[in-house]
Structures are given as structure tokens and as C-alpha cells.
Amino acid sequence: MAARFATVDEYIDALPDDVRPLMEGVRRSIRTVVPDIGEKISYQMPTFTLDGKPLVHVAAWKKHIGLYPLPAMDHDLTRDVAPYRGTKDALRLPLDDVPYALLERVVAAMLTQRLDGTA
């Protein structure tokens, strides 16, 4: 049975040594865009919440960090996300070169849509 986590810190602490700082970087990037974002574990992955509702889920995998779900995006963001797109609603951030600036743009789009009431 897979490990069960009560907090995001527990999740991150359980990651391999080489992945832990990358996940902390993802966490920092999300907090750069939304400084007062909440954190919880949902579906056994770190979930960042705004006003108590999930904004974004992240999970560490063998070769990437997944971010779910992707927001609706303008042309430029869609183009820039394309090389990192997993399934229709997932962003796959490669462990060998996490694009933190792109991650922040995606989270900013999520935030804008949430605040506009379109997400």
C-alpha cells in the first residue's frame, strides 16, 4: 500500500533527496504567485487552496512533477506549455530542468480565472 500523508511537509520529506528541493522550488513558485495560498493533502498529493477550494494539485513522479489541472490559456501560454503538456489537463515538469517561470505563469492564469469567476 502506498504511503499516506497528512501534510505537504510529510509528502515532501518522503521524496528522494534529489527530488525534494525541486518540489520545494515548485512550492516556492506557487507561493510567489499566491503568497497566502493554503496547503493540504488531497488525493494523496499536495494541493494548494484558495479560499478553501483547490487551485492546483502537484505530484512527484519518477521523471517529472505533475501539475493538475491546467487552466484555459491564451495563445502564448498554450504555445509555451505545449512541450510540457502531459494529458489534456496536466503539466509535466521534467526533473532535470523544472521551468519555474513557466510554472508561475500557469499558476497566475489559474489565479486570474479563479478571481474572475471563470474557473
C-alpha positions in Angstrom: 0.0 0.0 0.0 1.2 3.5 -0.8 2.3 5.9 2.0 -0.4 8.1 3.4 0.5 11.7 4.1 -1.2 14.2 6.5 0.7 17.3 5.4 2.5 18.7 2.4 5.7 18.7 4.5 5.3 15.0 5.1 4.9 14.4 1.4 8.0 16.4 0.5 10.0 14.8 3.3 9.3 11.4 1.9 10.7 12.3 -1.6 14.1 11.2 -2.7 16.9 13.6 -1.8 17.3 14.8 -5.4 13.6 15.5 -5.9 12.9 17.2 -2.5 14.5 20.5 -3.5 12.6 20.5 -6.8 9.3 20.1 -5.1 10.2 22.8 -2.6 11.0 25.0 -5.7 7.5 24.3 -7.1 6.0 25.2 -3.7 8.0 28.5 -3.7 6.9 29.3 -7.2 3.3 28.7 -6.4 3.7 30.9 -3.2 5.4 33.6 -5.3 2.2 34.0 -7.3 -0.2 33.4 -4.5 1.5 34.3 -1.2 -1.4 33.5 1.1 -2.3 30.1 -0.6 -3.3 27.3 1.7 -1.9 23.8 1.6 -3.4 20.4 2.2 -3.2 16.8 1.0 -5.9 15.7 -1.3 -5.9 12.5 -3.4 -2.6 11.8 -1.5 -0.8 14.7 -3.3 0.0 18.3 -2.3 -3.0 20.5 -3.0 -2.8 24.3 -2.9 -6.0 26.0 -2.0 -7.5 29.5 -2.3 -10.4 30.4 -0.1 -10.6 26.7 1.0 -11.0 25.4 -2.6 -8.3 23.6 -4.5 -6.5 25.8 -7.0 -3.7 23.3 -8.1 -2.6 19.8 -7.3 1.1 18.7 -7.7 2.7 15.3 -7.5 6.2 14.0 -7.9 6.7 11.1 -10.3 9.8 9.2 -11.4 10.8 11.6 -14.2 8.6 14.7 -13.7 6.5 16.7 -11.3 2.9 16.8 -12.5 0.6 19.9 -12.0 -3.1 19.5 -12.3 -5.4 20.8 -13.8 -4.2 23.2 -16.5 -6.3 26.3 -16.8 -7.7 27.8 -20.0 -4.7 29.5 -21.6 -4.1 32.3 -24.1 -2.2 31.6 -27.4 1.3 32.4 -26.0 0.9 30.3 -22.8 -0.6 27.4 -24.8 2.4 27.5 -27.1 4.9 27.7 -24.2 3.2 24.9 -22.3 3.0 22.6 -25.3 6.4 20.9 -24.8 5.5 20.1 -21.2 1.9 19.0 -21.7 1.0 15.6 -20.5 -2.6 14.6 -20.7 -5.1 17.3 -21.7 -5.2 18.8 -18.2 -1.7 18.1 -16.9 1.7 19.9 -17.0 4.7 17.7 -16.8 7.7 19.5 -15.3 10.9 17.4 -16.1 13.1 16.7 -13.0 16.2 17.5 -15.0 15.1 21.1 -15.7 12.0 22.4 -14.0 10.7 25.5 -15.8 9.8 27.5 -12.7 9.0 30.7 -14.7 6.5 28.8 -16.9 5.0 27.2 -13.8 4.5 30.7 -12.3 2.7 31.9 -15.5 0.4 28.9 -15.4 -0.4 29.4 -11.7 -1.0 33.1 -12.5 -3.5 32.1 -15.2 -5.2 29.8 -12.7 -5.4 32.6 -10.1 -6.8 35.1 -12.7 -9.5 32.7 -13.7 -10.4 31.9 -10.1 -10.7 35.6 -9.2 -12.7 36.4 -12.4 -15.0 33.5 -11.6 -14.2 31.7 -14.8 -12.6 28.7 -13.1 
